[in-house]
Amino acid sequence: MNRIQPSTRRQFLAHNAMGIGSVALAWLLRQDRLLATPRDLPRGRPVFDTQPRAAHFAPRAQAMISLFMHGGPSHMDLMDPKPELTKHHGTDYSGDIQYSFVNRASKTLLGSPWKFQKHGQCGTELSELLPHLGRIVDDVCVIRSMHTGFNGHEVSIRYWHSGIPAVLGRPTLGSWLVYALGSETQDLPAYMVLTDPGGHPVDGVHNWTNGWMPPLFQGTVLRPNEPRILNLDPPSYLRGALQQQNLALLEQLNRQHLERHAGEADLEARIASYELAARMQTAAKEALDVSGETAATHKLYGLDNPATREYGTRCLIARRLVERGVRFVQLFLGGQPWDNHNNIRQNLAAVCQRTDQPSAALVMDLKQRGLLDTTLVHWGGEIGRLPVTENHGAADQAGRDHNGQGFSCWLAGGGVRGGMTYGETDEFGHRAVINQVTPNDYQATVMHLFGLEHQQVRYHYNGQEQQLTDGRDCRVVQDILG
């Protein structure tokens, strides 16, 4: 055994991976606690595992599902009615505007072509494009005063996910939560990403990167189509006792190698990735199989409708994952379908039809299963749209340009007050003017709901104590907490 060198070990791993596949790579789940640190929040030397850890104070949320809507949903057409915008439709806007596409710009106000009406006991006004959101609005907090201060997609996406505008290479919110709290399951990755059959969203893997944290804290991506995890099963000739013997030998080799290189985060992560993959052979199959759900559940999520089947399936899988202890789940759409620069009448209606019912179903399903109180659901994009038209010629081809000065998102569950709106944009929906909320405010609030003081969750990198909010001026939005 002592004659085995690292190169031979790598060859062994490469040729005898037993069908583990890349989905589990870089996840450190240390059941044997060989190098385990105390089960509290990371202090001093970082904790490189996903064993559950105690929060700073009693948490309201135990898990989170983020339904991220790349491209910038048009808030004045969805969740932020503007009668003055409708009244002055076709006239020139008198305020200053920052355009992303000057050559297609105008100052002509574009009133929403969709009607708004009140919903629920709370009476929140929503667009006719979101009838299913109207069914759950008493459980939802609509924030109408989001603000990034940037009109670009990538700069705002990185601000939302990683805490600083534009900067690449920083851990995302999901990574920070898993680093701080670990996971309630040791049979599935703590941070999982459900991507779209149409491809990755804008900014690709940066949406779920671990940044400079060890790779065990990155999002594990599930394939958008079946099989959602490739190579999960071992080849037939390796199954059973032979696989167990190989795993035992592999563990022994890994432990010996680790003793010679103690404290190597990547090495520790590689070791446990194989341990997790073996456990996932059973757990992941069960979690991702929605065939056992009732017909009523399938119908609730829209699995009986071609327009909603795909996104509904992913929303249902997200519920099944948090039900089984996964800490953080993200759903993305391919590209940026909410980026409605032209033909907004058709394109906005289409993406709402695809996502509205499954998103609402997720909240309803969590609630009826008693999971909504401890599961935080987020819906929203990185920016909104301008109140003026971006006209490509014919009136029915008009769209809206980017707007990071004021827009909307919604939250439900996990300690958030339902049946309320928070903040306001101006009379035309251009700028957040009351109770402005930045992505850093959002991040601080999310971490608070998980029982964390955001300033106290730190990671030592590059000679500094790093934080998700980077020490920036931000606040916990107490008014939206239940």
C-alpha positions in Angstrom: 0.0 0.0 0.0 2.9 2.4 0.8 4.2 1.9 -2.8 1.1 3.6 -4.2 2.0 7.1 -5.5 -0.3 10.0 -6.2 -0.2 9.5 -9.9 -1.3 5.9 -9.5 -4.1 7.1 -7.2 -5.3 9.5 -9.8 -5.3 6.8 -12.4 -7.4 4.6 -10.1 -9.9 7.4 -9.6 -10.1 8.1 -13.3 -10.7 4.6 -14.3 -12.8 3.3 -11.4 -15.2 6.1 -10.6 -18.0 3.6 -10.5 -20.5 5.7 -12.4 -20.3 8.6 -9.9 -20.4 11.4 -12.5 -19.6 15.1 -12.3 -22.8 16.1 -10.4 -21.2 15.2 -7.0 -17.7 16.5 -7.7 -16.4 18.8 -5.1 -18.9 18.1 -2.3 -17.5 17.5 1.1 -19.9 15.6 3.4 -17.8 14.3 6.2 -19.8 11.6 8.0 -16.8 10.1 9.7 -15.8 13.6 11.1 -12.1 12.8 10.6 -11.3 16.4 10.1 -14.5 17.9 11.5 -14.5 21.1 13.4 -17.1 22.1 16.1 -20.7 22.2 14.9 -21.2 25.9 15.1 -20.8 28.8 12.6 -17.4 29.0 10.9 -15.0 30.8 13.1 -11.2 31.0 12.7 -10.3 28.2 10.4 -13.2 27.8 7.9 -15.4 24.7 8.2 -15.1 22.7 5.0 -18.1 20.4 5.4 -21.9 20.6 5.1 -22.8 19.1 8.4 -25.7 21.2 9.9 -24.5 24.1 12.1 -26.3 26.3 14.6 -27.2 29.8 13.5 -26.5 33.0 15.5 -30.1 33.1 16.7 -33.4 31.1 16.2 -34.0 31.0 12.4 -37.4 31.4 10.7 -36.2 29.9 7.4 -34.5 26.5 7.0 -34.5 26.3 3.2 -34.8 28.6 0.3 -36.0 28.3 -3.3 -35.1 31.2 -5.7 -37.1 31.5 -8.9 -34.8 33.8 -10.7 -36.2 35.6 -13.8 -33.3 36.7 -16.0 -33.9 39.7 -18.2 -35.9 42.1 -16.1 -39.6 41.5 -15.7 -41.6 44.6 -16.6 -42.9 45.6 -13.2 -45.4 48.3 -14.4 -47.0 45.5 -16.5 -47.1 42.9 -13.7 -47.0 44.0 -10.1 -46.8 47.8 -9.9 -49.8 49.4 -11.5 -49.3 53.0 -12.7 -52.6 54.8 -13.5 -50.7 58.0 -14.4 -48.6 56.1 -16.9 -51.7 54.8 -18.5 -53.3 58.3 -18.4 -50.3 59.9 -20.2 -49.7 57.1 -22.6 -48.2 58.4 -25.9 -46.9 61.7 -24.4 -43.3 62.6 -23.7 -41.8 61.8 -20.4 -40.3 64.9 -18.7 -37.7 63.2 -16.5 -34.2 62.2 -17.2 -33.7 58.6 -18.5 -30.6 56.4 -18.8 -31.0 54.2 -21.9 -29.1 51.0 -22.6 -29.9 51.2 -26.3 -29.9 54.9 -27.3 -30.4 54.2 -31.0 -33.8 52.6 -30.3 -34.8 55.0 -27.5 -37.7 57.3 -27.2 -39.2 59.4 -24.4 -42.8 58.4 -25.3 -44.6 56.9 -22.3 -46.0 53.4 -22.8 -49.0 52.6 -20.7 -49.6 49.0 -19.8 -51.9 47.2 -22.2 -53.0 44.9 -19.4 -55.6 45.5 -16.8 -54.9 45.3 -13.0 -57.3 44.2 -10.3 -57.2 43.6 -6.6 -56.7 40.1 -5.3 -57.1 38.3 -2.0 -58.1 39.7 1.4 -55.1 42.1 1.2 -56.3 43.6 -2.0 -52.9 43.8 -3.7 -53.3 44.9 -7.3 -51.8 42.6 -9.9 -51.9 42.3 -13.7 -54.2 40.0 -15.6 -51.0 38.3 -16.8 -50.5 36.8 -13.3 -53.9 35.2 -12.3 -52.2 32.4 -10.4 -50.1 34.8 -8.3 -53.4 36.4 -7.4 -54.5 33.1 -5.8 -51.6 33.2 -3.3 -51.2 36.9 -2.9 -52.2 36.8 0.8 -49.1 34.7 1.4 -46.8 37.0 -0.6 -44.9 40.2 0.1 -44.6 42.2 -3.1 -41.6 44.6 -2.9 -42.1 47.4 -5.4 -39.0 49.4 -4.6 -36.0 47.3 -5.7 -33.0 49.3 -6.8 -29.6 48.3 -8.2 -28.7 51.7 -9.7 -27.4 49.8 -12.8 -29.3 49.1 -16.0 -27.0 46.3 -17.3 -27.8 42.6 -16.9 -24.5 41.2 -15.7 -23.6 44.0 -13.4 -27.0 43.6 -11.6 -27.0 39.8 -11.7 -23.7 39.7 -9.9 -24.9 42.3 -7.4 -28.0 40.1 -6.7 -26.1 36.9 -6.3 -22.7 37.8 -5.0 -23.1 41.1 -3.2 -21.0 43.5 -5.3 -22.0 44.9 -8.7 -20.1 43.6 -11.7 -17.4 41.7 -9.8 -16.7 38.2 -10.9 -15.4 35.3 -8.8 -17.3 35.9 -5.6 -19.4 33.2 -3.8 -23.2 33.4 -4.4 -25.9 33.7 -1.7 -26.4 29.9 -1.8 -22.8 29.3 -1.2 -22.7 31.6 1.8 -25.8 30.0 3.4 -24.4 26.5 3.0 -21.0 27.6 4.3 -22.6 29.1 7.3 -25.3 26.5 8.1 -24.4 23.3 6.3 -27.3 21.1 5.2 -30.0 19.0 6.8 -29.3 16.1 4.4 -26.1 14.2 3.9 -27.5 12.2 1.0 -28.0 15.1 -1.5 -25.9 18.2 -2.3 -26.8 21.2 -0.1 -27.0 23.6 -3.0 -28.8 22.5 -6.2 -29.5 24.3 -9.5 -32.2 23.4 -11.9 -31.4 24.8 -15.3 -33.5 25.2 -18.5 -33.7 23.0 -21.6 -33.0 26.1 -23.6 -29.6 26.5 -22.0 -27.9 28.4 -19.2 -29.1 31.8 -18.2 -27.1 35.0 -19.0 -23.8 35.0 -17.0 -23.9 31.2 -17.0 -22.2 29.4 -14.1 -21.4 32.7 -12.3 -25.0 32.5 -11.1 -24.2 29.7 -8.8 -20.4 29.9 -8.4 -18.6 29.1 -5.1 -16.0 31.8 -6.0 -13.0 31.6 -3.8 -14.7 29.2 -1.3 -13.9 25.5 -1.6 -15.8 23.8 -4.5 -18.1 21.9 -2.1 -20.0 25.1 -1.7 -20.9 25.6 -5.4 -24.3 24.8 -6.8 -24.7 21.3 -8.2 -26.4 21.6 -11.6 -29.1 19.1 -12.5 -29.6 18.5 -16.2 -32.8 20.0 -17.6 -33.9 16.7 -19.2 -33.9 13.1 -18.1 -31.6 11.7 -16.9 -31.1 14.7 -14.8 -27.9 13.2 -13.3 -25.6 11.4 -15.8 -23.6 8.3 -14.8 -25.3 8.0 -11.4 -25.6 4.2 -11.6 -22.4 2.1 -11.7 -21.9 -0.3 -14.6 -23.6 -3.6 -14.0 -20.3 -5.4 -13.5 -19.4 -3.1 -10.6 -22.6 -3.2 -8.7 -23.1 -4.8 -5.3 -20.3 -6.1 -3.2 -17.7 -5.3 -5.7 -18.6 -1.6 -5.7 -18.5 -1.6 -1.9 -15.1 -3.2 -1.9 -13.8 -0.6 -4.4 -15.3 2.3 -2.4 -13.7 1.0 0.8 -10.3 0.7 -0.9 -10.7 4.1 -2.4 -11.5 5.6 1.0 -8.5 4.0 2.5 -6.2 5.4 -0.3 -7.8 8.8 0.1 -7.3 8.9 3.8 -3.7 7.9 3.6 -3.1 10.6 1.0 -4.9 13.1 3.1 -2.8 12.3 6.2 0.3 13.4 4.1 -1.5 16.6 2.9 -3.7 17.6 5.8 -5.8 20.7 5.4 -6.0 20.7 1.6 -9.6 21.9 0.9 -9.8 20.6 -2.6 -8.4 17.2 -1.6 -10.9 16.9 1.2 -13.7 17.9 -1.2 -12.6 15.3 -3.7 -12.6 12.6 -1.1 -16.1 13.2 0.1 -17.5 13.7 -3.4 -17.2 10.0 -3.9 -18.8 9.3 -0.6 -21.8 11.5 -1.5 -22.1 10.1 -5.0 -22.5 6.6 -3.6 -25.3 7.7 -1.3 -26.9 9.7 -4.1 -27.5 6.5 -6.1 -30.6 6.0 -4.1 -31.5 9.4 -2.7 -31.2 11.4 -5.9 -33.3 9.0 -7.9 -36.1 9.1 -5.4 -36.0 12.9 -5.0 -36.0 13.6 -8.7 -38.8 11.1 -9.6 -42.1 13.0 -9.7 -44.1 10.1 -11.0 -45.3 9.1 -7.6 -46.9 12.5 -6.9 -50.7 12.5 -7.1 -52.6 13.5 -10.2 -53.9 16.5 -8.3 -50.3 17.7 -7.6 -49.4 17.2 -11.3 -52.4 19.4 -12.2 -51.6 22.0 -9.6 -48.1 22.6 -11.1 -49.5 22.5 -14.7 -47.8 19.2 -15.7 -50.9 18.5 -17.8 -50.3 21.6 -19.9 -47.5 21.7 -22.5 -47.0 25.4 -21.8 -46.3 24.9 -18.1 -45.1 21.3 -17.9 -41.4 21.8 -18.0 -41.2 24.7 -15.5 -43.8 23.1 -13.4 -41.8 19.9 -13.2 -38.8 21.8 -12.0 -40.8 23.7 -9.4 -42.2 20.4 -8.1 -38.7 18.9 -8.0 -37.6 22.0 -6.0 -40.3 21.3 -3.4 -39.2 17.6 -3.2 -35.6 18.7 -2.7 -36.2 21.1 0.2 -38.6 18.5 1.7 -35.6 16.2 1.8 -33.3 18.6 3.5 -31.6 20.5 0.7 -30.7 24.0 1.9 -30.8 26.1 -1.3 -32.4 25.5 -4.6 -32.3 27.8 -7.7 -34.4 27.7 -10.8 -33.3 29.5 -14.0 -34.7 30.1 -17.4 -32.5 29.9 -20.5 -31.0 33.2 -21.7 -33.1 36.1 -20.5 -36.7 35.7 -21.6 -37.9 38.7 -19.6 -35.7 41.0 -21.6 -38.6 42.4 -23.7 -37.0 45.1 -25.9 -39.6 44.4 -28.6 -43.0 42.9 -29.0 -43.6 43.0 -25.3 -47.3 42.2 -25.8 -46.5 38.8 -27.1 -43.3 38.0 -25.4 -44.2 39.1 -21.8 -47.5 37.2 -22.1 -45.7 34.1 -23.2 -43.2 33.9 -20.4 -45.9 34.7 -17.8 -48.0 31.8 -19.1 -45.0 29.5 -18.8 -44.1 30.5 -15.2 -47.1 32.0 -13.3 -49.0 28.8 -12.5 -45.9 26.7 -11.5 -44.6 29.5 -9.3 -47.9 29.9 -7.5 -48.3 26.2 -7.2 -45.0 25.9 -5.4 -46.1 28.3 -2.7 -49.5 26.6 -2.4 -47.9 23.1 -2.2 -45.4 24.2 0.4 -48.2 25.7 2.5 -50.5 22.7 2.4 -47.5 20.4 3.4 -46.6 22.7 6.3 -43.3 23.7 4.7 -44.0 27.3 3.8 -43.3 28.7 7.3 -39.7 27.4 7.1 -39.1 27.7 3.3 -38.4 31.1 1.8 -39.5 31.5 -1.8 -38.1 34.3 -4.0 -39.4 35.4 -7.4 -37.8 38.2 -9.4 -35.1 39.3 -11.8 -32.1 41.5 -11.7 -33.7 44.7 -13.1 -37.0 46.1 -14.4 -38.1 48.0 -17.5 -38.5 51.7 -18.4 -41.9 53.4 -18.6 -41.1 54.7 -22.1 -41.4 52.7 -25.3 -38.5 51.2 -27.2 -40.2 51.3 -30.5 -39.0 49.2 -33.4 -41.4 50.7 -35.9 -44.9 49.2 -35.7 -46.8 49.9 -32.5 -47.3 46.2 -31.8 -43.5 45.7 -31.9 -42.9 48.2 -29.1 -40.9 47.0 -26.0 -39.2 48.5 -23.0 -35.5 49.1 -22.3 -33.6 48.2 -19.1 -34.3 49.9 -15.7 -32.3 49.3 -12.6 -33.6 52.4 -10.8 -36.9 50.8 -9.6 -38.6 47.4 -10.1 -40.4 44.6 -8.3 -40.0 41.2 -6.9 -41.9 39.0 -4.4 -41.1 36.8 -1.4 -43.2 34.2 0.4 -42.8 32.0 3.5 -39.7 31.6 5.7 -40.8 34.3 8.1 -41.9 37.0 5.6 -45.2 38.8 6.1 -47.8 37.8 3.5 -50.5 39.9 2.0 -48.6 43.1 1.8 -46.7 45.4 -0.6 -43.6 47.3 0.4 -42.0 50.4 -1.1 -43.1 52.5 -4.1 -41.7 53.7 -7.4 -42.7 57.1 -8.8 -45.9 57.7 -10.6 -44.5 56.4 -13.8 -42.7 53.4 -12.3 -39.2 54.7 -13.2 -37.4 55.1 -9.9 -37.8 53.7 -6.4 -38.8 56.6 -4.2 -40.1 55.1 -1.0 -38.4 52.4 1.1 -35.8 51.6 -1.5 -34.4 48.1 -1.3 -31.0 47.1 -2.7 -29.7 43.6 -3.4 -27.5 44.0 -0.3 -30.6 44.8 1.8 -32.2 41.7 0.3 -29.2 39.6 1.1 -29.0 40.9 4.7 -32.7 40.2 5.1 -32.4 36.6 3.8 -29.5 35.9 6.1 -31.5 37.3 9.0 -34.4 35.0 8.2 -31.9 32.1 8.4 -30.8 33.2 11.9 -27.6 34.9 10.7 -26.0 38.3 11.4 -24.8 39.0 7.9 -21.8 41.0 9.1 -20.6 38.0 11.2 -20.6 35.4 8.5 -17.0 35.8 7.2 -14.5 33.9 5.1 -10.8 34.6 5.2 -9.5 35.1 1.7 -6.7 37.2 0.1 -5.6 38.4 3.5 -9.1 39.8 4.4 -12.2 38.8 6.2 -14.8 38.6 3.3 -18.5 39.0 3.7 -21.4 38.5 1.3 -22.4 42.1 1.6 -18.7 43.2 1.6 -19.3 45.6 4.5 -21.5 47.7 2.3 -24.2 50.0 3.8 -27.3 47.9 4.0 -30.1 46.9 6.4 -32.4 44.1 7.3 -35.8 45.1 6.0 -37.7 44.6 9.3 -41.0 45.9 7.9 -41.5 42.8 5.7 -40.9 40.3 8.5 -43.7 38.4 10.1 
